Amino acid sequence: MASLGNPQQTIAILQKYNFRFQKKFGQNFLIDPRVLEKIIKSAGITPEDFVLEIGPGIGTMTQYLCENARAVTAVEIDRNLIPILEETLGAYPNAEVICQDILKLDLARLAQEKNNGAPIKVVANLPYYITTPIIMGLFESHMPLAGITVMVQKEVADRMQASPGTKDYGALSLAVQYYSYPEITAHVPPHCFLPRPKVGSCVIHLAKRPAPPLPVQDEKLLFGIIRASFQQRRKTLANGLQNAPGLAIRKELAAEALQHLGFPPNIRGEALSLEQFIQLSNTLGGMGCPSP
C-alpha cells in the first residue's frame, strides 16, 4: 500500500470504498507529509514506543506512526473506516485497530496490556466538538501517560496554553496546565486537510507533569472553584463562587480567603494563575468548604 501522505492517494482510496464524510464525526484527513513528519517529531516517537492513536481516519498518520514506533493501537469510532484501515495498514504487523468510542475504552487496562503499564504516548487529530472531553478523559483516566500530541482547532490550542489576564485564558487553560506543559509546535492551514476545514489548526504537545505545581488538598474543590470562576467572567471571583451551583462558599468566606492570600476583594478569576487557584482552594478547604 502506497503512503497516504498525498492528496491523490487519499482521494483514490476514498473513491474505491465510496466513502462519505460524516459531519457528526468531524472528519478532516491530513494530506500534507510535512505536517505528518512534524507530528512525529513533536510526539518524540522512538522505536521503543507504544502509541495510542485516536481517530486514525483512513490510516494516514497511522502509517507514519507504525514506521517510527514499536506498536500502534488506533481507536476509530466510524465503522465505515474499518475496511479501509484493514487495507491501508495491511503491510504493518505492528498496527492494531479497535472500533470503539475512545471515551468508553478502559485506557488504564489498555496501557497495562499493550505496554506493561509503562507511560504511553498519545497522538490524535481531534474534531472540535469532542476535543476537551477526550483530552480531559485521558488525563483523568489514571492511564500512565508520557504525553499527548494532538491536532486541534487553533482557537482551542490558544486556550490551552493561554496565560492569566488574556482573553483566551479560562477553565480549559487551567485544567490542561494542571496536568501538563502545553506547547504549540506547528500551525496547520486549512489546505492541509481533505475536506478543508473553515479554520486553521495547530499541533499542540502536552508533556505530562510529574505532579501539580503545588500540593493540592482537594482536587474536586479546586476544579469546582476554577469552573465557577469562569462561568460568569464579568463577576468578581467572590460573587462567582457564591452563585455557583454545587459550591457552598459564602461571599464573606471567599472574601476572607482572598484577603488572607493578599488579593483585592474585587479580583476576577481570570487574573489568578494556576498556583494561586491552588492556594485559594487549599485555603477555602482549610476553612471548612466541602468538595462540590
N, C-alpha and C positions, 0 to 999 in steps of 0.2 A: 504493500500500500504506500503510495507516494505521500510525502509530507503535506499536511493540510494548511500549512502556513502561507497560502497564497489564494487569492480570490477564485481563480479558475477551478482549482481542485475542490474548493469548498462548494462552489455552485454545482459542479459535476456530481458530487456525492448527494447533495440535497435534491437535485433533479432525479437522480437514479432511484431514490426512495420516495419521490413525490412528497417531500417533507413540507409541512405548513407550519410557519412560525405561530406560536401561541402567545398572545398578549399576556395571558394570566401568569405565564412563567417568566415574562420579561426577557425573552431570548434575543441576545445580540452576540454573534460569534466573531471572535477575533480573526482578522485576515492580514496581520502585519507581523512578519517574522522578527523584526527588530523589537517590537513590544514583547513578544513571547520570550525573547532572549533576556530582556530587561527584567521580566518577572522571575525567571530562573535565577538571575544574578541577585535580585532583591531578596529572594527567599533563602539564598545561601544553600541551594540544594547540592548535596555531595553524594558520591556512590554508596555511602553507608546509610543514607536516609530512607525512612519510610514516610511517604507523603499521603495525606488525605486531601483529595481534590473535591470541591463542592461545585456541582453544576458543570460537568465536562462538556456538555453540548454534543458536538459530533466528534470530540476527541482531539481537537487541535492542540490545546495545551497539554493534554494527557500524553500525547506522543513525545513532546519535549521533556516532560517530567520523567517518563519511562526511560528515556535516553540518558538521563542525568542522575536518577535515584535508584536505590536498591529495589524498592517496590512501591507501587501506587495503588491505592484504593480510591476509585472515583464514585461519588454518590450522585445519582441522577434521578430526578423526580418524574421526568416525562418518559412514559413507556414507549412512545413513538421513536425515541432516540436509541433505544437498546439494540435493535437490529443493526443500526448504523455503527454504533460503537463496537459491536461484535466484529464488523468488517474492518473499521479503521484501526482497531487495536489488536487485530488478529496476529500480527507479527511480534507482539510484545508479551512474552510469557510472564513478565513481572507486573502486568496490569490486571486489576480485578474491578468489575463494575457491579455496584449494588443499586438496584432500582428501589429507592426509598426517599421519604421526606427526611432531610437531614435533622429537622427539629424533633423527629421521633426516634432517632437512632441512639443506641446506648454507646456513646462515644468513649467512655472510660473502658468499657469492655472491648471495644474495637482496638484501642491502643494496647491493651493487655495481650490480646490475641495476635495482633499483627507486629507489635514492636516490643514485646516483653515488658510493657509498662514504661518504657523509656519515652522521653519527650518527643512528640512528633511535630512535623511541620505541615501547616495547612495552607493550601493555595485555592483561590476561588475567584470567579468572575460573577459578582452578585448583582441581581436586579435591585433597583432602588427600594421597592416596597417591602423587601424582606431582609435588607442589609442588617439593620440594627438587631432584630430578633436572632439572626444567625450568629452574628459576632458575639453578642452577649451570651447566647446559649453555649458557644464554645468556651468562653471564659468561665462560665458558671457550672460547667459540666463536671468539673474536677478531673477532666482528662489531662494527662501530662502533656503540656504544650511547650514547644520551643518558640514558636512564633506563628503569626498569621500574615500571609501576603495576599491582599485582595484588590481586585479591580472594582471600584465603586464610582458613582457619580462624583464629579469634582466638588459639589457643594457639601456632600457627606464627608469626603476626605478633609475638606477645610474645617468642618465642625469637629472632626476627631482630634485634630492637632491644634485647635484654637486655644488662645491664651485668655486669662481673665481680662474683662473690660472690653473685649472685642464683640462685634455683632454676631459672630459665629459661635461664640462660647456658650455652652449650655450643658444640660444633663448628660448628653452623649459624650461631649468632650471629657467630662469628669469621669464617667464610667470607663471609657476606653483608657484614659490616662491612669486610672486606679490600677488597672490590670497590666498595662503595657507602656512601652515607649513608642508612640506613633511617629512615623517619618514618611512623608510623600516622596516616592523615589522616581516617579515618571508621570508626565502629563500626556494623556492619550486623546487625540482629536476624534470626532465622530467618524471620519473616513476610514478609520482602522477597524471598523466593525461592519458586519452584514447581518441584518439591515442596519443602516446608520441611525444611531440614536439622535435625539434633538439637542442633547447637551454633551459637553466634554466630560471625560472621565479621568481618573487618576489611579495609579498603582500606589497603595499605601502599605508599608510594612509595619506590623505591630509586634515588636520584640517583647516577649513576656517578661514582666517584672518578677524578680525572685520573691519580693514581698512588697506590701504597700509602702509609700514613702514615710509614713509614721505608723506606730501601732494603733490599731482600731479596736475599740472595746465592744462595739455593737454594729456590725455591718448593715443589718436591716435598718437600724435607726439612721445611720449615715446616708444610705441611699434614699430613705424616706425624706430626709431633710433636703437632700440635693434636688429630688423631684419637685418638692413643694416650693423650693426657691425659684424655680424657673417656670412653674405653671402660670404664674402671673408676674411677668418680668417687671412691670411698671411699679408693682408694690414693693415696699420695703421688705427686707428679709423677715423682720419680726411679724409684720402683718401677714406675709405669705405663709409663715409657719402656723400662725393662729388659725388661718382659714383653710388649711389643708385637710382634706378628709383622711381619716385614719391616723393622724398625728395629734396626740393630746399635749400640745405645747402652748400654754397661755402666752399672750403677748408680753406680759410682765416678766415671765420666766425667761423668754427669749432675749428680752432687753437686758436682763441681769447677766445672762451668759455672754452676750456681746460686749457689755461693759467690762466684764471680768477679763475678756481677751483683748481689750483695748480698742474695740471697733466703735465707730459712731453709731448712735441709735437708729439713724435713717439709712444705714448701708443697705445696698441691694445685693442679692445673691451673685450677680454677675461680676462683682468686684472681688469675691473671695477665691483664693487658689485652692487646689485640692488639699494641700496641707492644712489650710485654715478651716476648710469644711470638716476635716477630721478632728481638729482641735475643738471646733464648735460642737460636733456630735459627741465627743468624749465628755465635754463639759456638761452638756444637757443630760447625757446619760448619768453622769455623777450627781446631777440634781434630782434624779428620780424619774426622768422621762422614759417611758417604756418603748419597746420596739413597736412599729406600726403593725 
